[in-house]
Amino acid sequence: MADKQMSSSIKLPSEERMRMSIFVNGKKKELEIHPAARLVDILREQLHLTGTKISCGIGRCGACSVIMNGRLVNACLVRAYQANEKEIVTIEGLAEKGLHPIQQAFLEEGGFQCGYCTPGMIMAVKAILDQYPNPTSQQIVDGLSGNLCRCTGYSGIIRAVQKLAEKETSRLDSKC
Amino acid sequence: MDYEEGKGLRLKQVCIRPDGVEKVTGHLKFLTDLSFPNMLFAKILRSEYPHANIVSISTEKAEELPGVRAVITSKDVLGLNGFGLIFPDQPVLCKDKVRFVGDAVAAVAAETEEIAEAALQLIEVEYEPLPVVDDPEQAMLPSSPQLHPNGNILHQASYQSGNVEEAFQSCDCIVEETYQLPRQMHAYMETEGGVFVPEKDGTLTVYAGTQHGYKDRYQLARILNMPEEDIRVVSSPLGGSFGGKDELNIQPYGALLALKTGFPVKIHQTRRESVRSGIKRHPMKIKMKTGAKKNGKIIAHQVRIIADTGAYATLGPAVLDFAVEHATGPYMIPNIQVEGYSVFTNNGVAGEFRGFGGNQVTFALEGQIDRLAVKLGMSPLELRQKNLRQAHDPGPVGQKIAPTDGAQQVLKQISQSKLLNSCRKQDHNGLIKTGVGVAITMHGGGLGYGRLDPAGGRISLNEEGKIEIAFGFEEFGQGLLAVIEQIAIRAIGCSREDLHIVIGDTYKVPRSGSSTASRGTSMVWQAIQRMKAPFQNSLLERASQCTDVPVSQLKIGEKGVWHQDELLISYKELAKQTIDKPLIIETRFDFPATPCSIPGGHFLYSFAACAVKVEVDLATGFVRVKHLEQAVAAGPVIFPQGYLGQIEGGSVMALGYTLTEEALIEKGTYVTENFDTYLIPTIKDVPLSIDITAIEELCEEDEYGPRGVGEIGTVAVAPAIAMAIYDATGIWVNKLPVSREEIVNKMMETEMSKWLTSK
């Protein structure tokens, strides 16, 4: 009896599975998976895309930021059933043809140190620039306020994004 | 000397670090990203109580859970059931007593992480809770429960010079204050973790981040009862450390479970597990009494430090020694009395953290200087100048140190800051006040007198024809790989493509000591200076033998050895032709320490001065740092982006320490368990401009080259912000993080009394 009570309060892993398909970096993937599996685990463990990191696990740090159907999400808060049939872009999807300009700017301006927040941070910058090609300082800090970096103090990240914005401005100017 | 004497303002140079592309593309495999065939997952059961006796542990039910492969408790520890960098007083797995909520009681390896987690819940541990010792001052009383056989005082340190009591008699102005510093969390983005692989030949490979691979190997060998040579520690790269991964963390559990099951075992702690088990910065209570003459000459300084070191030693004694040594900072004071105690409690474990006790005492010391200045009616900068050390003065505990004019250099540089003369803006309703503050500091590098602090490195021409540079250092973001690359290119004369840099793997690297204490850059530079001539000479002799061109006509360059502007023989060819007699140069030496017998006494110091401008919202108590400047004197800059990044990142980490960060513990249990309540600065909390000036000039006779800057940027920020808050509001901050509530309350008191008196 005591045993029964004991085990009824224990959370055992459930065997339930769902079929899902997901488009990751342009490729369709079919998976059998627990419906509440976290997107971050699907990416890292099922698809071996370890560029997306896990740090706080509660949506506060942004290390697992990916773009889902055009919007930045924390992959630790998205469950399998929510990601079903969705298009996901991860850091691995950014540099398929040479370095993306954001990555180049991060390299040149010291937008990273240990590199652990970097994939998420770069995806967040991409989300900003997709929405505002020439962002204001306010748009930059608003857009990156969900991504924590413990190494850089954000200075190099700010320089990198400003550099990208300046390039965009001069590109537009030269077009006129 | 191989560095170019710069004029300071060349920190914006673009230079791509060797690990950069892998990091920005997400291709870099951190050790917690690794997986192996048939890998198991482990979880660690931590104590339910901050202080308790263990009556019994039953693991049977957990072992019966399908998918569980092994459960370990104290009886499964093969060798010494203890770890700790100074002495191994922390049990790997507790047998009869727990002393903090992070104490490990059991661990499980299972086929999935979920099963391992479930199995933890099936382990039955019966505890007998004991009274919680949560106040270090209470812990010092004989009536307190004793946490260790030798009592609750882990370490005591002191320094005395002159006679403070007599000197106070003749002071015109005395300031006495008690400062309280919080428990800061390192908050590296990658929590502790890695994979432990039992190899076919009976050896064990450990893939887990640390700041000193060889030290982990030594500690693990004791725990596993295995020869050190049978353990390979692969320890880089790390997703941040800041001192926090210097001590062992998850390694013993992964290693024991891997050996027991015979399969690779992965552990990656969740953030909550990391907060609960990980070390933190020492909370300190520091009482200072400082007296000066009317003319501003400080003649007496009395300090009492009580550090809450938590449940186990780790580097607690060394942190206290450092705090005692730096309690007078860069000031020449004739009468000094410093005493410090590091005290055991059930409040987590405090240990090594960027700044290493310097942050706490500098906050107090600079607070004293500012309070004295105000009381004396003197400018804080002038008071500092009057008492500041000169190039050939002894160190802060009277010891012989390498001559350095750093203190004068940084103070002079920061005095020119535009921030200090900027106008005081006030908003129209007067609720936002602006203030400025300055603080300075000096910081010792290396482990100090009386401590084994060996360094070393190796240069070789490897079989592939690469110039291989190997160091037993770790890369946790600071840019060590770039530092090695830059120093090697300049010293040897080859190009970056000719180099192969090897770090962080005990099977491949020589002993270089720890990647701590701002020693990495310093030791890489010194090692390469020692090795470069023998390496170059030997390389040229070999090239001469292979080509019959005399050495005097040969030059080391890109791709190989050159003769009259032509590539004569490539490194690859040279390696091929001399494969029977490989070219390997090694060096071993010690980090320079003071010759004076002061435990932990330093010899090489770096300096920083910080100026900030803050806005204080009187209605909400919110403090915003608008601008921040730092001047740093740490010798020549090797890798500008890394140097800048260390000071910028250090500044912001210190900004968090000052304004928001505190790992709160109530009755021995963490209240702040993740980044929802433990608040590190976001991009919205930082000044958009941080200006860093590097002062590169060393004293003429200095032969020690560049000093590390990993820590120095974190030290002077907190007292500068505190002074700026006083400047803005008239409120002295003596406790961190700054309490918004206290600012609001004090302003209300002031306004109320103004209103009452005006009536």
Contacts between the chains, C-beta under 8 A, distances in Angstrom:
chain1	res1	chain2	res2	distance
A	3	B	61	7.7
A	6	B	61	7.4
A	6	B	122	7.7
A	7	B	122	7.9
A	9	B	121	7.9
A	10	B	118	6.0
A	10	B	121	4.8
A	10	B	122	6.2
A	11	B	117	7.8
A	11	B	118	6.2
A	11	B	121	7.0
A	12	B	65	7.9
A	12	B	118	5.1
A	13	B	112	6.5
A	13	B	114	3.6
A	13	B	115	5.8
A	13	B	118	6.2
A	44	B	33	7.5
A	45	B	35	7.8
A	48	B	35	7.9
A	49	B	26	8.0
A	50	B	26	7.6
A	50	B	29	6.6
A	50	B	30	7.8
A	50	B	33	3.8
A	51	B	25	7.3
A	51	B	26	2.3
A	51	B	27	6.8
A	52	B	26	7.3
A	53	B	30	7.7
A	53	B	189	7.2
A	53	B	190	7.2
A	53	B	239	7.3
A	54	B	268	7.7
A	55	B	189	4.9
A	55	B	190	6.9
A	55	B	191	6.8
A	55	B	271	6.5
A	56	B	271	4.7
A	56	B	674	5.5
A	56	B	675	4.6
A	56	B	676	7.9
A	57	B	270	5.7
A	57	B	271	5.9
A	57	B	674	7.7
A	58	B	271	7.6
A	58	B	674	5.7
A	58	B	675	7.3
A	58	B	676	6.2
A	60	B	674	6.8
A	60	B	675	4.0
A	60	B	676	5.3
A	61	B	189	6.8
A	61	B	675	5.4
A	63	B	189	5.8
A	90	B	26	7.3
A	91	B	25	6.7
A	91	B	26	3.5
A	92	B	25	7.5
A	92	B	26	5.7
A	92	B	27	7.6
A	94	B	25	7.5
A	95	B	24	7.9
A	95	B	25	4.6
A	99	B	21	7.1
A	99	B	24	7.2
A	99	B	25	7.2
A	103	B	21	7.9
A	103	B	24	4.0
A	103	B	25	6.3
A	106	B	24	4.9
A	107	B	16	5.1
A	107	B	17	7.8
A	107	B	20	4.7
A	107	B	21	6.9
A	107	B	24	5.7
A	108	B	14	5.0
A	108	B	16	7.0
A	109	B	641	8.0
A	110	B	641	4.1
A	110	B	642	7.6
A	110	B	644	6.4
A	110	B	645	4.9
A	111	B	24	7.9
A	112	B	20	7.6
A	112	B	23	5.5
A	112	B	24	6.5
A	112	B	477	7.9
A	113	B	240	7.8
A	113	B	477	3.5
A	113	B	478	6.7
A	113	B	479	6.8
A	113	B	642	8.0
A	113	B	645	5.5
A	113	B	649	6.6
A	114	B	188	7.3
A	114	B	189	6.8
A	114	B	190	7.2
A	114	B	237	7.4
A	114	B	238	6.6
A	114	B	239	4.9
A	114	B	240	4.4
A	114	B	476	5.7
A	114	B	477	2.9
A	115	B	19	7.1
A	115	B	22	7.7
A	115	B	23	3.2
A	115	B	24	7.7
A	115	B	28	5.8
A	115	B	30	8.0
A	115	B	237	7.3
A	115	B	239	7.0
A	115	B	477	6.8
A	116	B	30	6.7
A	116	B	188	7.7
A	116	B	189	4.1
A	116	B	190	4.6
A	116	B	239	3.0
A	116	B	240	6.2
A	116	B	477	7.9
A	117	B	189	4.9
A	118	B	23	5.4
A	118	B	24	6.0
A	118	B	26	7.5
A	119	B	26	4.1
A	122	B	24	6.4
A	137	B	688	6.5
A	140	B	683	7.7
A	141	B	683	5.0
A	141	B	684	5.2
A	141	B	688	8.0
A	142	B	684	7.8
A	144	B	683	4.7
A	145	B	682	5.1
A	145	B	683	5.7
A	145	B	684	4.9
A	146	B	682	7.9
A	147	B	683	7.5
A	148	B	189	6.9
A	148	B	675	6.6
A	148	B	680	6.1
A	148	B	682	6.4
A	149	B	189	7.4
A	149	B	683	7.9
A	150	B	186	7.8
A	150	B	187	5.3
A	150	B	188	6.0
A	150	B	189	5.6
A	150	B	240	5.4
A	150	B	242	7.5
A	150	B	649	7.6
A	150	B	653	7.0
A	150	B	680	6.3
A	151	B	189	8.0
A	151	B	240	6.0
A	151	B	477	4.7
A	151	B	645	7.0
A	151	B	649	4.9
A	152	B	645	5.7
A	152	B	648	6.4
A	152	B	649	5.0
A	152	B	652	7.9
A	153	B	648	4.3
A	153	B	649	4.3
A	153	B	650	7.4
A	153	B	651	5.8
A	153	B	652	3.0
A	153	B	653	7.1
A	153	B	655	7.9
A	153	B	681	7.5
A	153	B	686	6.0
A	153	B	690	6.8
A	154	B	652	6.7
A	154	B	681	7.8
A	154	B	683	4.5
A	154	B	686	5.2
A	155	B	644	7.6
A	155	B	645	7.7
A	155	B	648	4.0
A	155	B	649	7.8
A	155	B	652	7.8
A	155	B	686	7.6
A	155	B	690	5.3
A	156	B	641	7.6
A	156	B	644	7.7
A	156	B	645	6.0
A	156	B	648	7.1
A	157	B	683	7.1
A	158	B	683	7.3
A	158	B	688	6.5
